[in-house]
Amino acid sequence: MIFKGFSEKSKIKYLNRLLSERHVNVSDNKTQSLGVLVNIDEFKDLEQFKILASELSIRANSLKIITFSTYIDENYHVGEPVFNLKDFGWKGSVKNMELQTFIEQEFDVLISYYKVDVLELKLITALSKAQFKIGISNNDMRVNDLIIQTGVKDFNVFKSEMFKYLTILNKIT
């Protein structure tokens, strides 16, 4: 139990260092690739993100969705990779190659669709090489570039607000 506390503190320290070193560079490049990070415990309708991507004119091969669950269940099938707490080690190290590949992919936009404050979700968002990060959680304002204040179940509100701001930022036409 003591080791769990040390591990948690090391992840928090690593997250704070990542966020303090982060340089936001918002360009007006058009959105051509989209990464989505979803807490599957909160929102299960992943088809909504595929529809969203097609409305943004993003090709299917330029969309990558990963899901996170705080529960460790090997039989959890939602059609997309599911990651959990065991995929992280000391100091926020990622122990899963597929998750590491997602983090290193340079998306034009990353959507972090979770409201519950889970350290590992914030780590994935902070570690991501995405150029522009959109989220709905305002637990830590440093994690995302744009925060759309809405509930997890209000996907249509999120989508309309996201389109509005991406248009203003000249990221979509």
Backbone as a ProteinNet text record, in pm:
[ID]
protein_1_A
[PRIMARY]
MIFKGFSEKSKIKYLNRLLSERHVNVSDNKTQSLGVLVNIDEFKDLEQFKILASELSIRANSLKIITFSTYIDENYHVGEPVFNLKDFGWKGSVKNMELQTFIEQEFDVLISYYKVDVLELKLITALSKAQFKIGISNNDMRVNDLIIQTGVKDFNVFKSEMFKYLTILNKIT
[TERTIARY]
81.8	0	86.9	197.4	287.7	346.2	378.4	435.1	336.5	207.2	104.6	104.4	119.6	125.8	247.7	363	485.5	470.5	411.8	391	300.8	193.9	100.4	171.2	250.8	323.7	424.4	490	587.2	516.8	397.5	321.1	276.1	231.8	188.5	305.1	419.8	539.3	577.5	571.2	603.5	502.5	374.4	271.2	293.5	322.3	347.6	468.1	571.7	689.8	655.8	579.2	538.4	458.9	364.3	277.5	351.2	450.5	525.6	620	661.8	751.7	677.4	546.9	466.4	462.5	482.3	474.7	358.7	258.7	142.7	175.1	160.3	186.4	67.3	-35	-155.7	-136	-139.1	-126	-263	-271.5	-398.4	-399.1	-318.9	-319.9	-455.6	-504.1	-632.8	-622	-730.4	-734.8	-746.7	-645.9	-645.8	-635.1	-596.2	-588.2	-647.7	-708.5	-779.3	-750.8	-712.2	-695.6	-803.3	-857.6	-963.5	-928	-931.7	-908.4	-1038.1	-1096.8	-1227.7	-1219.1	-1281.7	-1300.2	-1424.9	-1406.1	-1515.6	-1610.9	-1565.6	-1652.8	-1759.4	-1732.9	-1825	-1906.5	-1845	-1908.8	-1875.2	-1977.6	-1954.7	-1985.1	-2048.8	-2091.4	-1977.8	-1884.3	-1767.1	-1801.1	-1915.4	-1959.1	-1977.1	-2009.3	-2025.4	-1896	-1783.6	-1655	-1623.1	-1666.7	-1646.3	-1731.4	-1852.7	-1940.2	-1879.5	-1831.4	-1766.5	-1648.3	-1566.5	-1449.9	-1492.7	-1597.1	-1642.6	-1698.2	-1762.8	-1812.4	-1697.5	-1583.7	-1463.9	-1382	-1432.7	-1365.3	-1232.4	-1228.1	-1108.1	-1127.2	-1030.3	-1037.4	-1029.4	-1086.4	-1091.7	-952.7	-854.3	-718.9	-645.3	-704.1	-643.9	-713.1	-800.3	-871	-822.1	-785	-742.9	-814.8	-886.9	-960.4	-900.6	-870.2	-832.3	-924.2	-944	-1032.2	-956.4	-1003.9	-942.6	-1050.4	-1019.4	-1110.4	-1032	-1090.5	-1023.9	-1035.9	-1126.7	-1145.5	-1052.3	-999.8	-912.4	-996	-1038.6	-1122.1	-1073	-1016.9	-961.9	-1071.8	-1196.4	-1306.3	-1385.1	-1329.7	-1396.2	-1378.6	-1480.9	-1471	-1562.3	-1503	-1579.4	-1540.2	-1457.4	-1415.7	-1288.7	-1241.8	-1119.1	-1031.7	-901.5	-814.2	-856.8	-855.3	-889.4	-764.7	-730.2	-615.1	-663	-578	-616.9	-493.5	-511	-405.1	-279.3	-293.4	-176.4	-83.3	-127.7	-44.9	51.4	56.2	143.8	235.2	357.8	454	493.8	607.1	660.6	688	673	701.5	625.6	508.7	425.8	472.2	561.6	609.5	495.8	491.8	388.3	445.2	374.4	423.6	359.5	268.1	196.4	241.4	288.9	342.4	235.4	114.5	7.3	-29.9	-33.7	-60.7	54.4	176	292.7	288.9	248.1	235.4	131.5	19.1	-85.2	-30.6	41.4	97.4	195.3	274	377.9	326.8	204.4	148.6	113.6	152.2	131.8	-1.9	-107.8	-240.8	-251.8	-336.3	-367.5	-453.2	-547.2	-635.4	-647.9	-641.3	-668.2	-790	-888.7	-1005.7	-989.8	-987.3	-980.4	-1120.6	-1194.6	-1335.5	-1354.2	-1330.3	-1349.8	-1372.5	-1451.7	-1481.7	-1421	-1417.1	-1364.1	-1214.3	-1167.2	-1026.9	-944	-887.5	-802.2	-662.7	-565.9	-428.7	-375	-402.1	-349.3	-407.4	-533.4	-592.2	-524	-497.7	-427.1	-285.2	-222	-87.1	-87.8	-185.2	-192.6	-211.1	-301.6	-325	-198.8	-133.7	-12.9	101.9	115.1	223	200.2	76.1	42.3	116.3	159.9	230.3	132.1	4.4	-97.8	-70.1	-101.8	-78.2	-179.8	-305	-412.4	-496.3	-517.8	-587.4	-717.5	-825.7	-958.5	-1009.2	-1065.4	-1118.8	-1246.7	-1310.8	-1431.2	-1406.3	-1294	-1262.4	-1183	-1224.1	-1150.4	-1082.3	-1054.9	-987	-846	-781.6	-648.6	-644.3	-652.5	-661.2	-536.9	-426.2	-301.1	-297.1	-385.5	-378.5	-424.8	-534	-592.1	-575	-576.3	-570.3	-708.2	-810.2	-947.9	-1031.3	-1104.8	-1192.1	-1335.3	-1416	-1557.3	-1633.6	-1688.9	-1755.8	-1892.2	-1897.9	-2021.7	-2014.6	-2128.1	-2131.7	-2090.9	-2053.8	-2011.6	-2126.6	-2247.1	-2363.8	-2412.8	-2366	-2409.5	-2317.8	-2307.8	-2214.3	-2248.4	-2376.5	-2415.5	-2376.5	-2387.4	-2343.8	-2192.6	-2119.9	-1974.1	-1937	-2003.9	-1972.8	-1998.6	-2112.6	-2142.5	-2045.4	-2010.4	-1913.6	-1774.8	-1737.4	-1607.4	-1599	-1704.2	-1706.9	-1696	-1766.7	-1764.1	-1621.9	-1554.8	-1420.3	-1315.6	-1328.4	-1232.4	-1247.6	-1369.5	-1391.3	-1329.1	-1349	-1290.8	-1138.6	-1081.4	-935.4	-880.1	-969.7	-931.3	-870.9	-915.6	-867.3	-956.9	-1078.8	-1169.1	-1233.8	-1289.9	-1357.1	-1506.4
-118.3	0	125.7	122.1	236.3	261	151.5	165.4	230.4	202.3	263.5	415.6	458.9	601.8	667.2	599.9	652.3	659.2	556.6	553.2	667.3	690.6	799.4	935.4	955	1081.5	1101.3	993.6	1006	1040.7	987	1020.5	1166	1212.9	1352.2	1446.9	1414.4	1497.1	1500.6	1386.1	1376.5	1457.6	1446.9	1522	1672.4	1717	1859.5	1909.4	1826.2	1864.3	1872.6	1774.7	1776.8	1902.7	1935.7	2049.6	2182.4	2188.2	2312.6	2335.2	2228.3	2238.8	2251.9	2242.1	2241.3	2379.9	2380.6	2504.5	2491	2574.5	2571.4	2649.1	2583.5	2645.6	2616	2697	2676	2737.7	2653.8	2701.5	2697.9	2749.9	2745.5	2635.1	2531.5	2416	2348.5	2304.1	2235.7	2099.6	2058.1	1931.4	1815.9	1728.8	1613.2	1482	1488.7	1366.8	1394.8	1293	1309	1189.6	1220.4	1119.5	1141.4	1033	1042.8	953.5	1012.2	940.8	946.8	830.7	824.2	739.6	788.9	706.4	623.2	497	408.1	382.2	409.5	396.4	506.2	618.2	731.3	739	705.8	723.6	604.5	531.5	408	417.9	524.3	536.5	589.7	502	542.8	573.3	525.4	552.3	702.5	776.8	922.2	989.1	937.2	995.5	964.2	849.4	815.2	905.5	934.1	1026.4	1166.4	1207.3	1337.7	1350.7	1247.2	1249.6	1262.9	1193.2	1203.8	1343.6	1405.7	1543	1643.5	1608.9	1693.1	1662.8	1571.1	1526.4	1459	1385.4	1310.2	1166.3	1118.4	981.1	881.6	765.7	662.5	622	619.9	580.5	691.7	811.8	922.8	945.1	852.1	857.3	742.1	773.7	669.9	695.1	593.3	602.2	501.5	548.3	456.4	482.2	379.4	390.2	353.5	406.6	381.4	339.3	242.9	199.4	181.6	224.1	204.6	60.1	-14	-155.1	-239.7	-343.7	-434.8	-556.1	-559.5	-668.9	-706.7	-824.2	-869.6	-895.8	-909.8	-940.7	-816.7	-699.7	-573.7	-546.3	-566.7	-548.7	-435.3	-330.2	-216.5	-183.8	-263.7	-241.2	-159.7	-102.5	-22.3	-71.7	-43.8	-86.4	-23.8	-104.7	-57.4	-67	44.6	49	73	39.7	57.9	90.7	93.2	135.6	50.4	-76.6	-164.9	-135.4	-50.2	-13.4	101.3	143.4	251.6	203.4	253.1	217.6	339.4	329.3	438.6	560	675.9	804	821.6	759.8	776.3	701.2	606.4	530.7	445.9	437.5	361.4	224.1	120	-16.1	-87.7	-22.3	-83.8	-18.2	-97.9	-44.7	24.2	-29.8	30.7	168.8	180	308.2	405.4	358.1	441.5	492.6	407.6	448.4	558.6	546	648.9	781.8	776	896.9	966.2	889.9	946.5	993	954	996.2	1144.5	1217.6	1362.8	1395.6	1390.5	1425.1	1576	1619	1760.8	1802.4	1715.2	1742.4	1615.8	1632.7	1525.3	1565.2	1476.2	1497.5	1409.7	1471.8	1399	1403.4	1296.1	1295	1218.8	1289	1232.9	1347	1320.7	1422.2	1384.8	1255.3	1207.6	1235.5	1281.9	1316.8	1190.5	1134.4	1015.6	1055.7	1037.9	1080.4	1021.4	895.5	829.2	889.4	931.3	997.2	1131.2	1204.6	1332.2	1308	1200.1	1167.8	1139.7	1060.8	1030.1	1159	1245.8	1372.3	1458.4	1469.6	1552.7	1496	1364.5	1301.9	1305.9	1319.2	1315.4	1423.8	1387.6	1480.2	1557.2	1554.4	1624.9	1774.4	1839.2	1982.7	2064	2017.2	2091.8	1993.8	2023.1	1931.1	1993.7	1917.8	1962.2	1866.2	1920.4	1836	1891.3	1812.1	1857.8	1869.8	1818.8	1823.2	1948.6	2018.9	2138.2	2119.1	1993.2	1965.2	2023.4	2025.2	2084.3	2158.2	2288.8	2372.6	2364.2	2313.7	2309.1	2194.3	2096.5	1975.1	1999	2074	2095.6	2239.9	2258.2	2392.1	2456.6	2375.3	2422.6	2332.1	2392.7	2316	2357.2	2259.9	2283.2	2232.4	2325.6	2293.4	2231.7	2099.7	2026.7	1893.5	1829.8	1697.9	1590.8	1475.6	1365.2	1318.5	1320.2	1271.7	1372.9	1496.4	1601.8	1608.1	1498.6	1491.8	1590.8	1609.8	1701.9	1846	1884.3	2017.7	2028.7	1926.2	1924.6	1940.1	1862.5	1863.9	2001.6	2062	2192.8	2300.2	2297	2393.6	2371.4	2246.7	2216	2267.6	2244	2294.2	2446.3	2511.4	2657.3	2707.7	2650.8	2698.9	2658.7	2540.5	2500.7	2588.1	2633.3	2725.9	2861.3	2910.6	3038	3033	2920.4	2904.1	2867.7	2861.6	2832.7	2692.9	2598.8	2461.2	2376.5	2423.5	2359.2	2467.2	2424.8	2523.5	2503.8
0	0	0	69.7	73.9	-64.8	-137.1	-270.3	-366.4	-348.6	-433	-412.5	-289.9	-260.3	-321.6	-312.5	-374.3	-526.2	-584.5	-728	-771.3	-698.1	-728	-720.4	-616.8	-601.3	-714.2	-756.3	-865.2	-995.8	-1018.5	-1139.3	-1136.4	-1021.1	-1008	-1032.7	-978.2	-997.5	-1145.4	-1211.3	-1353.6	-1435.5	-1404.5	-1474.9	-1459.5	-1339.2	-1315.9	-1395.3	-1404.3	-1481.6	-1629.7	-1680.7	-1821.2	-1854.4	-1767.3	-1793.2	-1778.4	-1691.8	-1677.1	-1795.2	-1860.8	-1975.4	-2107.8	-2105.6	-2226.9	-2290.6	-2422	-2499.3	-2596.7	-2582.7	-2670.3	-2795.7	-2908.4	-3037.1	-3127.6	-3119	-3197.7	-3334.9	-3436	-3572.7	-3639.7	-3759.5	-3830.4	-3935.7	-3913.5	-4002.5	-3994.8	-4108.6	-4113.1	-4044.4	-3983.9	-3912	-4010.3	-4010.7	-4099.1	-4022.5	-3895.1	-3814.2	-3677.3	-3621.3	-3494.8	-3404	-3281.6	-3178.3	-3073.2	-3021	-2920.9	-2803.3	-2685	-2559.8	-2480.4	-2452.7	-2387.8	-2261.8	-2155.6	-2036.4	-2060.6	-2091.3	-2129.3	-2012.2	-1890.7	-1773.8	-1772.8	-1840.9	-1843.7	-1972.8	-2085.9	-2216.5	-2304.7	-2348	-2422.8	-2572	-2618	-2757.4	-2844.7	-2878.5	-2956.2	-3101.2	-3148.1	-3284.3	-3307.6	-3201.7	-3212.4	-3259.8	-3216.4	-3257.4	-3403	-3450.7	-3592.3	-3681	-3636.7	-3709.2	-3706.8	-3591.3	-3576.7	-3672.2	-3680.4	-3769	-3914.9	-3954	-4092.9	-4120.6	-4021.6	-4038.1	-4045.7	-3988.9	-3997.6	-4123.4	-4207.1	-4330.1	-4299.2	-4190.8	-4153.1	-4199.7	-4274.2	-4324.4	-4209.6	-4230.4	-4125.7	-4079	-4169.7	-4129.4	-4054.4	-4048.9	-3974.3	-3840	-3802.6	-3674.9	-3587.7	-3466	-3371.2	-3238.9	-3193.7	-3067.8	-2970.6	-2849	-2743	-2624.1	-2547.6	-2431.9	-2305.8	-2195.5	-2066.2	-1968.9	-1885.6	-1781.1	-1652.1	-1542.7	-1414.4	-1369.3	-1431.1	-1396.6	-1482	-1423.7	-1496.5	-1533.5	-1661	-1709.3	-1848.2	-1860.2	-1987.7	-2090.9	-2046.7	-2137	-2178.5	-2158	-2189.1	-2337.8	-2418.4	-2563.4	-2607.5	-2658.5	-2709	-2853.2	-2913.7	-3051	-3065	-2957.7	-2957.1	-2841.5	-2847.1	-2736.8	-2603.2	-2498.2	-2364	-2277.2	-2215	-2126.7	-1984.8	-1889.5	-1749.6	-1666.8	-1538.2	-1446.4	-1455.5	-1488.7	-1493.4	-1611.3	-1703.8	-1818	-1788.1	-1660.9	-1618.8	-1507.4	-1510	-1406.7	-1326.1	-1260.3	-1179.7	-1265.9	-1209	-1273.2	-1404.8	-1416.1	-1534.3	-1656.5	-1639.6	-1755	-1811.5	-1944.7	-2013.6	-2046.3	-2002.1	-2019.8	-2138.6	-2209.6	-2320	-2450.7	-2545.9	-2671.2	-2755.7	-2757.5	-2836.3	-2780.9	-2650.2	-2586.9	-2613	-2608.1	-2635.8	-2780.3	-2873.1	-3013.5	-3029.2	-2958.9	-2962.2	-2909.6	-2800.4	-2738.9	-2833.4	-2905.3	-2991.7	-3127.8	-3161.9	-3290.7	-3285.3	-3387.3	-3390.7	-3456.1	-3378	-3427.1	-3442.2	-3534.6	-3544.8	-3425.6	-3386.5	-3273.3	-3189.2	-3057.9	-2963.2	-2881.1	-2876.8	-2792.8	-2669.8	-2553.1	-2426.1	-2365.4	-2385.1	-2347.4	-2216.2	-2108.8	-1975.2	-1878.2	-1776.5	-1676	-1540.4	-1511.2	-1383.8	-1378.2	-1264.9	-1247.3	-1220.2	-1328.3	-1318.8	-1365.7	-1280.3	-1308.2	-1438.2	-1463.5	-1582.9	-1711.4	-1708.2	-1824.3	-1851.1	-1745.4	-1761.6	-1813.1	-1768.8	-1817.3	-1966.8	-2013.4	-2156.2	-2235.5	-2189.4	-2258.1	-2258.3	-2144.8	-2134.3	-2217.5	-2221.4	-2297	-2447.5	-2489.7	-2631.5	-2709	-2828.8	-2917.9	-3006.4	-2974.3	-3052.6	-3052.7	-3164.5	-3176.6	-3098.7	-3094	-3028.7	-2949.1	-2821.5	-2731.3	-2682.7	-2700.8	-2659.9	-2553.6	-2446.5	-2340.6	-2282.4	-2197.3	-2127.9	-1978.5	-1933	-1790.7	-1758.8	-1656.1	-1616.5	-1481.3	-1446.5	-1320	-1317.6	-1432.5	-1444.9	-1577.8	-1572.2	-1692.2	-1780.5	-1727.8	-1803.6	-1903.4	-1890.1	-1971.1	-2114.6	-2132.8	-2265.2	-2310.5	-2443.4	-2501	-2503.6	-2523.8	-2528.3	-2439.2	-2346.7	-2259	-2289.3	-2328.3	-2354.9	-2233.6	-2161.2	-2035.3	-2063.4	-2062.4	-2084.9	-2013.9	-1999.4	-1938.6	-2038.2	-1988	-2073.8	-2162.4	-2110.8	-2185.4	-2288.9	-2283.1	-2375.5	-2496.6	-2570.5	-2681.8	-2792.3	-2821.9	-2929.5	-2897.1	-2769.9	-2728.1	-2745.7	-2702.3	-2719	-2866	-2950.7	-3093.4	-3155.4	-3126	-3185.4	-3135.9	-3007.2	-2953.8	-3013	-3030.5	-3088.1	-3232.1	-3310.9	-3448.1	-3449.8	-3358.9	-3353.5	-3328.1	-3227.9	-3193.6	-3296.3	-3355.1	-3458.8	-3583.5	-3610.8	-3721.5	-3691.5	-3570.2	-3530	-3536.7	-3495.9	-3496.7	-3634.3	-3733.8	-3870.9	-3885.8	-3807	-3815.5	-3904.4	-3929.8	-4024.3	-4109.7	-4222.4	-4309.5	-4308.7
[MASK]
+++++++++++++++++++++++++++++++++++++++++++++++++++++++++++++++++++++++++++++++++++++++++++++++++++++++++++++++++++++++++++++++++++++++++++++++++++++++++++++++++++++++++++++

